[in-house]
Amino acid sequence: MLKIKSPTNYNYATVKITQSRLNKGLIAIPVSLAKLFPDSITRLHVYLDDSPAPEVKTYSSYTSATRECRIGGMAEWFRRSKIKDGDEIVIQMIDKEQSIYRIIPEHNFIVKTHEIQKNLDNAKNETAAKEEIIHLSKWTGIENKKVVLSEFLRLTKDIPHEERRYINKRSNKARENVPFNLRTLLTEVYHGHCQVCDFWFLKKDNGPYFEIHHVNPLLSNNPRNLVIVCANCHRQFEYANVRQEFNNDNWLIKVHFNNKIYPVNQIILKTKIEESFKQLHT
C-alpha cells in the first residue's frame, strides 16, 4: 500500500487495474483491503460510478477455491468506462453487513467530489447548502460532522484573505454578505453559540439565532475573519473599547471589551484535522 496526498480533502482508497484482470473482467482485491469485504463467497450490490441503482456482482474471498479475493462480472463496465492497464479505481464500502459498495474510476470520483463542493460554494440559500453537505457526506462516506469541519478548513485555505468586495444595492453600494455555504458551515460548527460569551437561543422556527461579525470589516469572508456572536457581543465589537489578540495563523483568540478579557472559542483550533491521503493498493 502506498500513501499519497489526496487531491481532494478526503481520504479514499484506490486499486490499480492490470491488463490480466481486464482480460478476465474482474477486480482483484488486495489483502490490505480484504477486511472491507465478506469472508465467504457471496454476491455484492455494487454502485458503478454515480449510478442511483446498484448492480449484483459475484464475489469470491480468500477462503474460496480461487484463493483470491475478487469481484467478477466487470468486463462490460471496464469497456464502458474505458478502463486501461494501470488505471486506478476508487472502491468504497457503503455497508459491509448488506454487502453494498461503490466502484468508480479515480478521475470521476475526484471530479464528482469537486462538483459537489462547487455546488456547496454556489448554494442559493442555507437549505441548499445543507443538502450539499449531506450529499458530500454520503458521497465520500465521511460522517457529517467531519465533512463540515473539512469544508470549513478548505474555505479557510481557498478564500483569499483580501479586501472585502462591494455589491450594488439599488443605487447604493454595500459590502458583500457572508455566502450561504459559510453561514451553513458556521451554523453546523457552532450551533448558534456565541464564540465570545456562549449565549444562544432558538428562534420561533427552532433554528439558532446568531449574528456574524467581521473581525476586520474591510477584509473578505475568509473564515478567519468571521466570528459567530450574539447581538450583545456584536454591539460591543462595534461600540466598546476593543482590543483583539490573534495567534500566529491570524485566528482571533482573545477579545478585550473595556479591558475585560474574553477567550474566543475557535473550534477549528481545538480539532485535530489530519492531512487527507489516498491509499493506492496494488
C-alpha positions as CSV (number, residue, x, y, z in Angstrom):
1,M,0.0,0.0,0.0
2,L,1.3,3.4,-1.0
3,K,0.1,6.6,0.8
4,I,-0.2,9.7,-1.4
5,K,-1.5,13.2,-0.6
6,S,-5.2,13.2,-1.6
7,P,-6.2,15.5,-4.5
8,T,-9.4,16.1,-2.6
9,N,-9.6,17.0,1.1
10,Y,-10.9,13.5,1.9
11,N,-9.3,10.1,2.4
12,Y,-10.1,7.3,-0.1
13,A,-8.6,4.1,-1.4
14,T,-7.8,3.1,-4.9
15,V,-6.8,-0.2,-6.6
16,K,-4.6,-0.3,-9.7
17,I,-6.0,-2.3,-12.6
18,T,-3.8,-4.7,-14.5
19,Q,-4.2,-6.0,-18.1
20,S,-4.6,-9.6,-16.9
21,R,-7.6,-8.5,-14.8
22,L,-9.0,-6.5,-17.7
23,N,-8.8,-9.6,-19.8
24,K,-10.6,-11.7,-17.2
25,G,-13.2,-9.0,-16.5
26,L,-12.6,-8.9,-12.7
27,I,-11.2,-6.7,-10.0
28,A,-8.7,-8.3,-7.6
29,I,-9.0,-7.0,-4.1
30,P,-5.6,-6.7,-2.4
31,V,-5.0,-8.4,1.0
32,S,-4.7,-4.9,2.5
33,L,-8.4,-4.2,1.6
34,A,-9.8,-7.6,2.3
35,K,-11.1,-6.6,5.7
36,L,-13.7,-4.4,3.9
37,F,-15.2,-7.4,2.2
38,P,-17.1,-10.5,3.3
39,D,-15.2,-13.6,4.4
40,S,-17.1,-16.0,2.1
41,I,-18.4,-16.4,-1.5
42,T,-21.4,-14.2,-2.0
43,R,-23.0,-11.5,-4.2
44,L,-22.2,-7.9,-3.8
45,H,-24.5,-4.9,-4.5
46,V,-22.2,-2.5,-6.4
47,Y,-23.0,1.1,-7.4
48,L,-20.9,1.7,-10.6
49,D,-19.8,5.3,-10.9
50,D,-22.6,7.6,-9.6
51,S,-25.4,5.3,-10.7
52,P,-28.5,5.6,-8.4
53,A,-29.1,1.8,-8.5
54,P,-26.6,-1.0,-7.6
55,E,-25.8,-4.0,-9.8
56,V,-25.3,-7.5,-8.5
57,K,-21.8,-8.9,-8.9
58,T,-20.2,-12.2,-8.0
59,Y,-17.6,-12.2,-5.2
60,S,-15.1,-14.7,-4.0
61,S,-13.0,-14.4,-0.9
62,Y,-9.5,-15.7,0.0
63,T,-11.2,-18.7,1.6
64,S,-12.7,-19.8,-1.7
65,A,-11.2,-22.3,-4.2
66,T,-9.7,-19.4,-6.2
67,R,-7.6,-18.4,-3.2
68,E,-8.2,-14.9,-4.4
69,C,-10.4,-12.0,-3.2
70,R,-12.1,-10.7,-6.3
71,I,-15.2,-9.2,-7.9
72,G,-16.4,-10.7,-11.2
73,G,-18.6,-9.6,-14.0
74,M,-16.8,-6.3,-14.6
75,A,-15.9,-6.7,-18.3
76,E,-18.8,-4.5,-19.6
77,W,-18.0,-1.8,-17.0
78,F,-14.4,-1.8,-17.9
79,R,-15.3,-1.4,-21.6
80,R,-17.9,1.3,-20.9
81,S,-15.6,3.3,-18.6
82,K,-12.6,2.8,-21.0
83,I,-10.5,1.4,-18.1
84,K,-6.9,0.7,-19.2
85,D,-3.9,-1.1,-17.8
86,G,-2.5,1.0,-14.9
87,D,-5.7,3.0,-14.3
88,E,-6.8,3.4,-10.7
89,I,-10.4,2.8,-9.4
90,V,-11.9,4.0,-6.1
91,I,-13.5,1.3,-4.0
92,Q,-15.9,2.5,-1.2
93,M,-17.6,0.3,1.4
94,I,-21.1,1.7,1.9
95,D,-22.5,-1.1,4.1
96,K,-20.4,-4.2,4.7
97,E,-23.2,-6.1,6.5
98,Q,-25.5,-5.6,3.5
99,S,-22.6,-6.1,1.0
100,I,-23.1,-2.7,-0.6
101,Y,-20.1,-1.0,-2.3
102,R,-19.3,1.7,-4.9
103,I,-16.7,1.4,-7.6
104,I,-15.7,4.4,-9.7
105,P,-12.7,5.5,-11.8
106,E,-10.5,7.8,-9.6
107,H,-10.7,10.7,-12.1
108,N,-14.5,10.5,-12.0
109,F,-14.5,10.4,-8.2
110,I,-12.3,13.5,-7.9
111,V,-14.5,15.4,-10.5
112,K,-17.7,14.4,-8.7
113,T,-16.3,15.5,-5.3
114,H,-15.2,18.8,-6.6
115,E,-18.6,19.3,-8.3
116,I,-20.5,18.8,-5.1
117,Q,-18.1,21.2,-3.3
118,K,-18.7,23.8,-6.1
119,N,-22.5,23.3,-5.6
120,L,-22.0,23.9,-1.9
121,D,-20.0,27.1,-2.6
122,N,-22.6,28.4,-5.0
123,A,-25.7,27.5,-2.9
124,K,-28.5,30.0,-3.2
125,N,-29.7,29.5,0.3
126,E,-28.8,27.7,3.6
127,T,-31.2,24.8,2.9
128,A,-29.4,24.1,-0.4
129,A,-26.0,24.4,1.3
130,K,-27.1,21.9,4.0
131,E,-28.3,19.5,1.3
132,E,-24.9,19.6,-0.4
133,I,-23.1,18.9,2.9
134,I,-25.3,15.8,3.3
135,H,-24.6,14.9,-0.3
136,L,-20.9,15.2,0.2
137,S,-21.1,13.1,3.4
138,K,-22.8,10.3,1.6
139,W,-20.6,10.5,-1.5
140,T,-17.3,10.4,0.5
141,G,-18.5,8.0,3.1
142,I,-17.4,10.5,5.8
143,E,-19.6,11.4,8.7
144,N,-21.4,14.7,8.5
145,K,-19.5,16.4,11.4
146,K,-16.1,15.7,9.8
147,V,-17.3,16.9,6.4
148,V,-18.4,20.2,8.0
149,L,-15.0,20.8,9.6
150,S,-13.2,19.6,6.5
151,E,-15.1,22.1,4.3
152,F,-14.7,24.9,6.8
153,L,-10.9,24.3,6.7
154,R,-11.0,24.1,2.9
155,L,-12.6,27.5,2.7
156,T,-10.1,28.9,5.2
157,K,-7.4,27.9,2.6
158,D,-9.3,28.7,-0.6
159,I,-10.9,32.1,0.2
160,P,-8.3,34.9,-0.3
161,H,-7.6,37.0,2.8
162,E,-8.2,40.2,0.9
163,E,-10.2,43.4,0.9
164,R,-13.9,42.7,1.1
165,R,-15.8,43.3,-2.1
166,Y,-18.7,45.7,-2.6
167,I,-22.0,44.8,-4.3
168,N,-24.5,47.2,-5.9
169,K,-27.7,47.5,-3.8
170,R,-30.2,49.6,-5.8
171,S,-28.4,52.9,-6.2
172,N,-26.0,52.4,-3.3
173,K,-23.0,50.2,-2.6
174,A,-23.0,47.7,0.2
175,R,-20.3,45.3,1.4
176,E,-21.0,41.7,0.3
177,N,-22.8,39.4,2.7
178,V,-21.4,36.1,4.1
179,P,-22.3,33.4,1.4
180,F,-24.8,30.7,2.3
181,N,-22.2,27.9,2.3
182,L,-20.2,29.6,5.0
183,R,-23.3,30.6,7.0
184,T,-24.4,26.9,6.9
185,L,-21.0,25.6,7.9
186,L,-20.8,28.1,10.8
187,T,-24.2,27.0,11.9
188,E,-23.2,23.4,11.9
189,V,-19.9,24.1,13.7
190,Y,-21.2,26.4,16.5
191,H,-25.0,25.7,16.6
192,G,-25.6,29.4,17.3
193,H,-23.4,29.6,20.4
194,C,-21.7,33.0,20.7
195,Q,-17.9,32.4,20.3
196,V,-17.3,35.1,22.9
197,C,-19.9,34.5,25.7
198,D,-21.5,31.2,24.7
199,F,-25.0,32.7,24.8
200,W,-27.5,31.3,22.4
201,F,-31.3,30.8,21.8
202,L,-33.6,29.3,19.3
203,K,-35.9,31.3,17.1
204,K,-39.6,30.5,16.5
205,D,-38.6,28.2,13.6
206,N,-36.3,26.3,16.0
207,G,-33.2,27.5,14.2
208,P,-30.4,29.1,16.3
209,Y,-30.2,32.8,16.2
210,F,-26.8,34.3,15.7
211,E,-25.0,37.2,14.0
212,I,-21.8,37.1,12.1
213,H,-19.1,39.7,12.9
214,H,-16.3,40.5,10.5
215,V,-13.2,40.8,12.7
216,N,-11.9,43.3,10.1
217,P,-14.9,44.8,8.3
218,L,-12.7,45.7,5.3
219,L,-11.5,42.2,4.7
220,S,-13.1,39.2,2.9
221,N,-15.3,36.4,4.1
222,N,-12.4,34.1,4.9
223,P,-13.4,32.0,8.0
224,R,-10.5,33.6,9.9
225,N,-12.3,36.9,9.6
226,L,-15.7,35.7,10.8
227,V,-16.9,35.2,14.3
228,I,-20.4,33.9,15.4
229,V,-21.7,36.3,18.1
230,C,-24.9,37.1,20.0
231,A,-26.4,40.6,19.5
232,N,-24.9,41.9,22.7
233,C,-21.4,40.9,21.9
234,H,-21.8,42.2,18.3
235,R,-22.7,45.6,19.7
236,Q,-19.7,45.5,21.9
237,F,-17.5,44.8,18.9
238,E,-19.0,47.8,17.3
239,Y,-19.1,50.3,20.1
240,A,-17.0,49.2,23.1
241,N,-13.3,49.9,23.6
242,V,-12.0,46.8,21.9
243,R,-8.6,45.2,21.7
244,Q,-8.1,41.9,19.9
245,E,-5.4,39.2,20.2
246,F,-4.5,36.8,17.4
247,N,-2.4,33.6,17.1
248,N,0.3,33.1,14.6
249,D,-2.2,31.8,12.0
250,N,-4.3,35.0,12.3
251,W,-7.2,33.4,14.2
252,L,-8.8,35.7,16.8
253,I,-8.2,34.0,20.2
254,K,-9.0,36.8,22.7
255,V,-11.0,39.9,22.8
256,H,-10.9,42.7,25.4
257,F,-14.2,44.7,25.8
258,N,-13.5,47.7,28.0
259,N,-10.5,45.9,29.5
260,K,-12.5,42.7,30.3
261,I,-10.9,39.7,28.6
262,Y,-12.9,37.0,26.8
263,P,-11.4,34.0,25.2
264,V,-12.8,33.4,21.7
265,N,-13.9,29.8,21.0
266,Q,-12.3,28.7,17.8
267,I,-13.4,25.1,17.4
268,I,-11.0,24.6,14.4
269,L,-8.1,25.2,16.7
270,K,-9.3,22.6,19.1
271,T,-9.9,19.9,16.5
272,K,-7.2,17.7,15.2
273,I,-7.6,17.5,11.4
274,E,-5.0,15.4,9.8
275,E,-3.9,15.8,6.2
276,S,-6.0,13.7,3.8
277,F,-4.5,10.8,1.8
278,K,-5.4,8.4,-0.8
279,Q,-4.3,4.8,-0.3
280,L,-3.1,3.1,-3.5
281,H,-3.4,-0.7,-3.3
282,T,-1.7,-2.8,-5.9
